[in-house]
Amino acid sequence: MSAADILRYLNYLRVEKNFSTHTLRAYTNDLDMFCDYIENGVSALLHDPEGPRHPATLAALKRAGKKDIRAFLAHVQTSGATARTAARKLAALRSAYRYFQRLGLIEENPTQGLRSPRLPKTLPDVLSIPEVTRLLETPDTSEPLGARDRAVMEALYSCGLRATELAGLRLPDVFMDQHTVRVLGKRKKERIVPIGAYALEALLHYLTVRHRLGAPEHTVIFVNHRGGPLTTRSIQRIIEKHALVALPTRHEISPHTLRHTFATHMLDAGADLRVVQEMLGHESLSSTQIYTHVSIDRLKQVYREAHPHA
């Protein structure tokens, strides 16, 4: 009953469930934190998140009961974490207990019957069409990095990609003659999405100067100034840099803002909800339906401003 059991479980998530590296890291941290809490009490939650922590063990999970999990989640939230973070930690524990119970290594699952913390219903931030235009036109495309930045933002907005999906794009994934892009989404699920004329033009221009960024030999499309693959954090910085110039009064503009904006503008223009779901790579339609609320709110605003008896 050592940490090896946990490693086998995490390997199961990686191989069988196709969990991303980001999600695996989060689940590992959640299990470590919970087991540290079981071993050392509330003081374990005061540790620096980047500091040393006792790794999770099956023995610690077996000692925990329903009350321990409730208390752990309560302490997590009172320590400043959001309800969304607490909900993810419960999901990590629920998944682990189900796995070990299925193998017969744990008799009872203490997560059964526990409800996830209620999440606030927040609508995603969305840019207007003039705001998107100002943002996309900010980079100086006469320079290689500017051409790259324009192509990055055009692709995010045109295809509704996640930052991780954009970072993973390779040259063979773009079908120029078909105006489509092959995307590897969550849990390694592939999808084909259209790419618009503006994005395709920006991408073609960038590819003609890509060799000036360190002469990259790999096939990853978007690279840094040394020719290495662009990271998701670098993509975030690119958006923040140009948003500061183009939209100085807006805050927290991110790659996901462009994804939200893509979906909302598609629905505003009359696109079918299931088509947008497919393009976004959502497994559940409920994940896409939030954008209908955004569109309704925008519709109400236009109505109030335009109708004389509103």
C-alpha positions in Angstrom: 0.0 0.0 0.0 2.6 2.5 -1.1 2.7 5.4 -3.5 3.2 2.9 -6.3 -0.6 2.2 -6.2 -1.2 5.9 -6.8 1.3 5.9 -9.7 -0.6 3.0 -11.3 -3.8 4.9 -10.9 -2.3 8.0 -12.5 -0.9 5.9 -15.3 -4.4 4.5 -15.9 -5.7 8.1 -16.2 -3.0 8.9 -18.7 -3.2 5.8 -20.9 -6.8 4.6 -20.5 -8.6 7.9 -20.0 -6.3 10.0 -22.1 -6.1 12.7 -19.4 -4.0 15.7 -20.4 -0.7 16.5 -18.7 -2.3 19.6 -17.1 -5.2 17.5 -15.7 -2.9 14.8 -14.4 -0.7 17.4 -12.7 -3.8 18.8 -11.0 -5.2 15.4 -9.9 -1.7 14.4 -8.5 -1.6 17.7 -6.5 -5.2 17.2 -5.3 -4.5 13.6 -4.1 -1.2 14.6 -2.5 -2.9 17.5 -0.7 -5.7 15.3 0.6 -3.4 12.5 1.9 -1.2 15.1 3.5 -4.3 16.5 5.2 -5.2 13.0 6.4 -1.7 12.4 7.8 -1.0 15.9 9.2 -4.3 17.7 9.7 -5.2 21.3 8.8 -1.6 22.4 9.1 -0.9 20.5 5.8 -3.1 23.0 4.0 -1.0 25.9 5.0 2.1 24.6 3.1 3.4 26.5 0.1 1.7 24.8 -3.0 5.1 24.6 -4.6 6.8 23.2 -1.5 7.4 19.6 -0.4 4.4 17.5 0.4 4.0 13.9 1.4 2.9 11.9 -1.7 -0.5 10.3 -1.8 -0.8 6.7 -0.7 -3.5 4.1 -0.8 -3.2 3.7 3.0 -4.1 7.3 3.6 -7.1 7.0 1.3 -8.3 3.9 3.1 -8.1 5.7 6.5 -10.3 8.6 5.3 -14.0 8.7 5.7 -16.9 10.9 4.5 -16.4 13.3 7.3 -12.7 13.7 6.5 -13.5 14.6 2.9 -16.2 17.1 3.9 -13.8 18.7 6.4 -11.0 18.8 3.8 -13.2 20.5 1.2 -14.4 23.0 3.8 -10.9 23.9 4.8 -9.8 24.2 1.2 -12.5 26.8 0.5 -12.0 28.7 3.8 -8.3 28.9 2.9 -9.1 31.0 -0.1 -9.7 28.5 -2.9 -12.7 28.9 -5.3 -15.7 26.6 -5.4 -14.5 25.4 -8.8 -11.1 24.3 -7.3 -12.9 22.5 -4.4 -15.2 20.8 -7.0 -12.1 19.6 -9.0 -10.5 18.2 -5.8 -13.7 16.2 -5.1 -13.7 15.0 -8.6 -10.1 13.8 -8.2 -11.0 11.9 -5.0 -14.1 10.5 -6.4 -12.2 9.1 -9.5 -9.5 7.6 -7.3 -11.9 5.9 -4.9 -13.9 4.4 -7.8 -10.7 3.1 -9.4 -9.5 1.4 -6.2 -12.9 0.1 -5.3 -13.2 -1.5 -8.7 -9.9 -3.3 -8.1 -11.1 -4.5 -4.7 -8.4 -2.5 -2.9 -11.0 -0.3 -1.1 -14.2 -1.7 0.3 -16.2 1.5 0.7 -16.2 4.7 -1.4 -16.6 7.7 1.0 -17.2 10.1 -1.9 -20.6 8.4 -2.6 -23.4 10.8 -1.9 -21.2 13.9 -1.5 -22.3 16.8 -3.6 -19.9 19.1 -5.4 -19.7 22.7 -4.2 -22.2 24.9 -6.0 -20.5 26.7 -8.7 -21.3 30.4 -9.5 -23.0 30.9 -12.8 -20.7 33.3 -14.5 -21.0 34.2 -18.2 -17.8 34.3 -20.2 -16.4 37.6 -21.2 -16.9 38.3 -24.9 -15.4 41.0 -27.2 -17.5 42.9 -29.7 -16.6 42.7 -33.4 -14.9 46.1 -33.4 -12.9 45.1 -30.4 -11.8 41.9 -32.0 -10.8 43.8 -35.1 -8.7 46.2 -33.1 -7.0 43.4 -31.3 -6.2 41.4 -34.4 -4.8 44.4 -36.3 -2.4 45.4 -33.5 0.7 43.3 -34.3 3.2 44.7 -36.8 3.1 42.0 -39.4 6.2 43.3 -41.2 8.2 41.6 -38.5 8.3 37.8 -38.0 7.1 37.9 -34.4 4.3 40.3 -35.4 3.3 38.0 -38.3 3.3 35.1 -35.8 1.2 37.0 -33.2 -1.4 38.0 -35.9 -1.6 34.4 -37.0 -2.0 33.1 -33.4 -4.9 35.5 -32.7 -6.6 35.0 -36.0 -6.5 31.2 -35.6 -7.8 31.3 -32.0 -10.7 33.5 -33.1 -11.4 31.9 -36.5 -11.4 28.3 -35.2 -12.4 28.6 -31.5 -9.3 26.8 -30.4 -8.0 26.3 -26.8 -4.5 27.6 -26.2 -3.2 24.0 -25.8 -4.8 23.0 -29.1 -3.1 25.9 -30.9 0.3 25.1 -29.3 0.0 21.5 -30.6 -0.8 22.4 -34.2 1.7 21.0 -36.7 2.2 21.7 -40.4 0.5 18.5 -41.6 -2.6 19.6 -39.6 -3.5 22.5 -41.9 -5.2 21.6 -45.1 -4.8 24.8 -47.1 -6.8 23.7 -50.2 -9.8 22.6 -48.0 -9.6 25.6 -45.6 -9.7 23.2 -42.6 -7.5 22.4 -39.6 -7.1 19.1 -37.7 -7.2 19.7 -34.0 -6.2 17.4 -31.2 -8.5 18.3 -28.3 -9.1 17.1 -24.8 -8.4 13.4 -24.1 -6.7 13.2 -27.6 -10.0 13.5 -29.4 -9.5 14.7 -33.0 -11.8 17.1 -34.8 -11.7 19.0 -38.1 -12.7 22.7 -38.0 -12.9 25.3 -40.8 -10.4 28.1 -40.8 -11.5 31.4 -42.2 -10.0 33.4 -45.1 -8.5 36.1 -42.8 -6.9 33.5 -40.5 -5.6 31.5 -43.5 -4.1 34.6 -45.0 -2.3 35.5 -41.7 -1.1 31.9 -41.3 0.3 31.8 -44.9 2.1 35.1 -44.4 3.6 33.8 -41.1 4.8 30.6 -42.6 6.7 32.5 -45.2 8.8 34.2 -42.4 8.8 31.3 -39.9 12.3 30.3 -40.9 13.6 33.6 -39.6 12.6 32.6 -36.0 15.6 30.2 -35.4 15.2 28.1 -38.5 13.0 25.5 -36.8 13.5 21.9 -38.0 10.4 20.5 -36.3 6.8 20.7 -37.7 5.2 22.6 -34.8 3.6 25.6 -36.5 3.9 28.3 -33.8 7.4 28.9 -32.5 9.2 31.4 -30.2 12.0 33.7 -31.1 14.5 30.9 -30.9 12.5 28.5 -33.0 11.3 26.3 -30.2 7.6 25.3 -29.9 5.4 28.1 -28.4 4.0 27.2 -25.0 0.5 27.9 -23.8 1.9 30.5 -21.3 3.6 32.3 -24.2 0.3 32.3 -26.1 -1.3 33.9 -23.0 1.4 36.6 -23.0 0.9 37.3 -26.7 -2.8 38.0 -26.1 -2.1 40.1 -23.0 0.6 42.1 -24.8 -1.6 43.2 -27.7 -4.8 43.5 -25.6 -3.0 46.1 -23.5 -2.4 48.2 -26.6 -5.7 47.6 -28.5 -8.1 47.3 -25.5 -6.5 49.2 -22.6 -9.8 49.5 -20.7 -10.6 45.8 -20.9 -9.1 43.4 -18.3 -8.1 39.8 -18.3 -8.2 39.2 -22.0 -7.0 35.7 -22.6 -6.9 33.0 -25.4 -10.1 31.7 -23.9 -11.7 35.1 -24.4 -11.2 34.7 -28.2 -12.7 31.2 -27.9 -15.7 32.5 -26.1 -16.0 35.4 -28.6 -15.9 32.9 -31.5 -18.7 30.8 -30.1 -20.9 33.8 -29.3 -20.4 35.5 -32.7 -21.2 32.2 -34.4 -24.5 31.9 -32.5 -25.4 35.6 -33.0 -25.0 35.0 -36.7 -27.5 32.1 -36.6 -25.2 29.0 -36.4 -26.7 25.8 -35.1 -25.8 25.1 -31.5 -24.7 21.5 -32.3 -22.5 22.8 -35.0 -20.8 25.2 -32.6 -20.5 22.3 -30.1 -18.7 20.2 -32.7 -16.3 23.0 -33.6 -15.5 23.7 -29.9 -14.9 20.1 -29.2 -17.4 20.0 -26.3 -18.4 16.5 -25.3 -21.7 17.7 -23.7 -24.1 20.2 -25.3 -24.6 21.8 -21.9 -21.1 23.1 -22.1 -22.0 25.0 -25.3 -25.4 26.2 -24.1 -23.8 28.9 -21.9 -23.2 30.8 -25.1 -26.9 31.0 -25.8 -27.3 32.9 -22.5 -24.6 35.3 -23.6 -26.4 35.8 -26.9 -29.7 36.3 -25.1 -28.2 38.9 -22.8 -26.8 40.8 -25.8 -30.2 40.6 -27.5 -31.9 42.1 -24.5 -29.3 44.9 -24.4 -29.9 45.7 -28.1 -33.6 45.6 -27.5 -33.4 48.0 -24.5 -31.3 50.4 -26.6 -33.3 50.2 -29.8 -37.0 49.7 -28.9 -38.8 53.0 -28.1 -41.1 51.2 -25.4 -38.3 49.1 -23.9 
